[in-house]
Amino acid sequence: MYTTINDMLKNLLQTPDNFLGLIRLCARLFIENCPLTESYRFSVSVPLMLMYGYRPESYDDPAIVAADHSTEEGFRLYLPGATLANLFPILLHVPSWFPGAEFKRKGNKVKALVEETKRIPREHVKKEFVRYVLRV
């Protein structure tokens, strides 16, 4: 975690205008239990570093952005009463092109963002594996 903090401080010296973005990145690196924070935000960077060895370089890293957007959009879809499908589950069988099935289109968008969040670190692992194999 010290390297993360050091990286954040270096970035802060280089780009002091991005202070809020750097704080957002650092906040994502630690699992927050404070009830005053936005509960739908979760730590993305730590699992990416631990599971894949992928280190997000900035607050606008594609994996972090995709994870944040999918969490925010998904949270809105699952709120009680947010969609008619929450009240009438039979509507889950309506095709996405059907009028009023905006929840299905948003759900597909969230699914694509989740897949993007998974794709980025997987590609990083593949590149590192190839680099390691070619080096040996």
C-alpha positions as CSV (number, residue, x, y, z in Angstrom):
1,M,0.0,0.0,0.0
2,Y,3.0,2.3,0.6
3,T,3.8,2.2,-3.1
4,T,0.3,3.3,-3.9
5,I,0.5,6.2,-1.5
6,N,3.9,7.2,-2.9
7,D,2.5,7.0,-6.5
8,M,-0.4,9.2,-5.5
9,L,1.9,11.8,-3.9
10,K,4.2,11.8,-7.0
11,N,1.2,12.3,-9.2
12,L,-0.1,15.1,-6.9
13,L,3.3,16.9,-7.3
14,Q,3.1,16.5,-11.1
15,T,-0.6,17.4,-11.5
16,P,-1.9,19.4,-8.5
17,D,-5.0,20.2,-10.5
18,N,-6.1,16.6,-10.5
19,F,-6.3,16.5,-6.7
20,L,-9.9,15.3,-6.5
21,G,-9.2,12.6,-9.0
22,L,-6.2,11.4,-7.2
23,I,-8.1,11.3,-3.9
24,R,-10.8,9.3,-5.7
25,L,-8.1,6.8,-6.9
26,C,-6.6,6.5,-3.5
27,A,-10.0,6.1,-1.9
28,R,-10.7,3.2,-4.3
29,L,-7.5,1.5,-3.1
30,F,-8.7,1.1,0.4
31,I,-12.0,-0.6,1.4
32,E,-13.9,2.1,3.2
33,N,-16.3,1.3,6.1
34,C,-17.3,4.9,6.7
35,P,-21.1,5.1,6.6
36,L,-20.9,8.7,5.3
37,T,-19.2,7.6,2.1
38,E,-21.1,6.5,-1.0
39,S,-22.0,2.9,-0.3
40,Y,-22.1,1.8,-3.9
41,R,-18.4,2.6,-4.5
42,F,-16.0,-0.2,-3.8
43,S,-12.4,-0.8,-4.0
44,V,-11.3,-1.8,-7.5
45,S,-7.6,-1.2,-7.5
46,V,-6.7,-3.6,-4.7
47,P,-8.3,-6.7,-6.2
48,L,-6.9,-5.8,-9.6
49,M,-3.4,-5.6,-8.1
50,L,-3.7,-8.7,-6.0
51,M,-5.4,-11.0,-8.5
52,Y,-4.0,-9.9,-11.8
53,G,-0.9,-7.8,-11.0
54,Y,-2.6,-4.9,-12.8
55,R,-1.8,-1.5,-11.4
56,P,-4.1,1.3,-12.4
57,E,-2.0,4.3,-13.3
58,S,-4.5,7.1,-12.9
59,Y,-8.0,7.8,-11.6
60,D,-9.4,7.6,-15.2
61,D,-8.0,4.1,-15.8
62,P,-10.4,2.2,-18.1
63,A,-10.9,-0.7,-15.7
64,I,-11.7,1.6,-12.8
65,V,-14.0,3.8,-14.9
66,A,-15.9,0.8,-16.2
67,A,-16.2,-0.7,-12.7
68,D,-17.5,2.6,-11.3
69,H,-20.1,3.1,-14.1
70,S,-21.3,-0.5,-13.9
71,T,-21.7,-0.2,-10.1
72,E,-23.5,3.1,-10.3
73,E,-25.9,2.0,-13.1
74,G,-26.5,-1.5,-11.6
75,F,-27.2,0.0,-8.2
76,R,-29.9,2.3,-9.8
77,L,-31.5,-0.7,-11.5
78,Y,-31.7,-2.8,-8.3
79,L,-33.3,-0.1,-6.1
80,P,-36.7,-1.2,-4.9
81,G,-39.3,0.2,-7.3
82,A,-36.7,1.6,-9.6
83,T,-38.1,-0.4,-12.5
84,L,-41.4,-2.1,-13.1
85,A,-39.6,-5.4,-13.4
86,N,-38.7,-5.1,-9.7
87,L,-42.4,-5.1,-9.0
88,F,-43.6,-7.5,-11.7
89,P,-40.8,-10.1,-12.4
90,I,-42.7,-11.4,-15.4
91,L,-41.5,-8.3,-17.2
92,L,-38.0,-9.8,-17.2
93,H,-39.1,-11.9,-20.1
94,V,-40.0,-8.9,-22.3
95,P,-37.5,-8.4,-25.2
96,S,-35.2,-5.4,-24.9
97,W,-36.7,-3.7,-28.1
98,F,-40.1,-3.7,-26.5
99,P,-41.4,-0.2,-25.6
100,G,-40.9,0.5,-21.9
101,A,-38.1,-2.1,-21.5
102,E,-35.5,0.5,-20.8
103,F,-34.4,-1.6,-17.8
104,K,-33.3,-4.4,-20.2
105,R,-31.2,-2.0,-22.3
106,K,-29.6,-0.5,-19.2
107,G,-29.0,-4.0,-17.9
108,N,-27.2,-5.0,-21.1
109,K,-25.1,-1.8,-20.8
110,V,-24.1,-2.8,-17.2
111,K,-23.3,-6.3,-18.4
112,A,-21.0,-4.9,-21.1
113,L,-19.3,-2.6,-18.6
114,V,-18.7,-5.6,-16.2
115,E,-17.2,-7.6,-19.1
116,E,-15.0,-4.6,-19.9
117,T,-13.8,-4.5,-16.3
118,K,-12.9,-8.2,-16.5
119,R,-11.3,-8.0,-20.0
120,I,-8.7,-5.3,-19.2
121,P,-6.9,-7.1,-16.4
122,R,-7.1,-10.5,-18.3
123,E,-5.4,-8.9,-21.3
124,H,-2.7,-7.6,-19.0
125,V,-2.1,-11.1,-17.6
126,K,-1.9,-12.5,-21.1
127,K,0.7,-9.9,-22.1
128,E,2.7,-10.5,-19.0
129,F,2.6,-14.2,-19.5
130,V,3.8,-13.9,-23.1
131,R,6.5,-11.5,-22.0
132,Y,7.6,-13.9,-19.4
133,V,7.6,-16.9,-21.7
134,L,9.6,-15.1,-24.4
135,R,12.1,-13.9,-21.8
136,V,12.8,-17.5,-20.5
